[in-house]
Amino acid sequence: MTRSITPSPADLPPAFPAQIRIPATYMRGGTSKGVFFRLDDLPEACRTPGPARDRLLQRVIGSPDPYGKQIDGMGGATSSTSKVVILAKSSRPDHDVDYLFGQVAIDGDFVDWSGNCGNLSAAVGPFAITAGLVDAARVPTDGLCAVRIWQANIGKTIIAHVPLRNGHVQETGDFELDGVSFPAAEIALEFLDPADESDGEGAGGALFPTGQPVDELELPETVIAGGRLRATLINAGIPTIFVNAADLGYRGTELQDAINGDAAALSRLEAIRAHGALRMGLIRSLAEAATRQHTPKIAFVAPPADYVASSGKAVAAADIDLLVRALSMGKLHHAMMGTAAVAIGTAAAIPGTLVNLAAGGGERNSVRFGHPSGTLRVGAEARPTDGGWVVTRASMSRSARILMEGWVRVPGNAF
């Protein structure tokens, strides 16, 4: 006698919503990667700010993940790869595209919309051209297209100079960027009026929110001996707290493992970041810093010194103006965030800041700094005024490339 192996209705798995697919492009921009969407391609409920949009984007990336790996999503379990971008044709005069950036927490249950991503800014222009968001009349067959980007998080203009060849974005090239394995086409970025007047949440700001190029932060003795730490608090590109490496017991030549493998060091740096954010007026209480991981950034600076980058490349003190190490989302960054580079260039251009002093002092319009993966040059145009300093633009070069395009899939009940 044989038994039937046909499952009965009682044996069938319960019904769940099917997956939906959403047009998306996975791109590298600078030393970051992210999932790019056209606003009109998102489900209707996710086209405006709110819980539905955040839940969808978290599910795309694979967050929140208590394991910290983002295995069930597109994220790469680092601050550089847990990112989303939403783009739309701009309705603003003299702009081509509106650019909104979201930093998705890896193990936390939130998306941080408080600032820009300078690295992914390099990918916005190429995506906008390829996706038809830039008027065809403005796109040359060969040459450079100046894509005018409205950065919606902070209300600023970015100009991306995107190379084209035979009517298509030129992605390949010989431009090398430390922190990226392979060369690609160079994309020059201009950040206009980079001093933040808004933190993306309606809070006003100034280049130096305290009015001073250097402040003393009051901190618990458990964080810093003596309870005081000199810091430059600046709003340019992204709100950033700069401190001297020596005041923390560092040389400024540290690589990721030296910091990220030290839980006590990360806790101390996060405490400094929280107190700096409070002093800058970005949060109302220290507890708020835990849900505002993207901004402000914290970085430590030092005069030039020889070191070996994470790639094994030797960096000579004679080839750089200063050393900078910056943290993003609670970890030392493997290279340098693009927006933090803008802050570095801006602070370096203004005499008396800790960044400027580490670079040797005086007025300057560009600086080359050493980071864990190598070096980066950034320029800034600053001039003194009766009320302080005005920064008209900052500039640097990055590269970008489409890695994959098509559809991303998420469960239909994800949002």
Buried (B, 14 or more C-beta within 10 A) or exposed (E): EEEEEEEEEEEEEEEEEEEBEBBBBBBBBBBBBBBBBBBEBBBEEBBEEEEBBBBBBBBBBBBBBEEEBBEEBBBBBBBBBBBBBBBBBBEEEEBBBBBBBBBBBBEBEBBBBBBBBBBBBBBBBBBBBBBEBBEEEEBEEEEBBBBBBBBBBBEBBBBBBBBBBEEEBBBEBEBEBBBBEEEBBBBBBBBBBBBBBBBBEEBEBBBBBBEBBBBEBEBEEEBBEEEBBEBBBBBBBBBBBBBBBBBBEBBBBBBBEBBBEBEEBBEBBBBBBBBBBBBBBBBEEEEEBBEBBBBBBBBBBBBBBEBEBBEEEEBEBEEBBBBBBBBBBBBBBBBBBBBBBBBBBBBBBBBBBBBBBBBEEEEBEBBBBBBBBBBBBBBBBBEEEEEBBEBEBBBBBBBBBBEEBEEBBBEEEBB
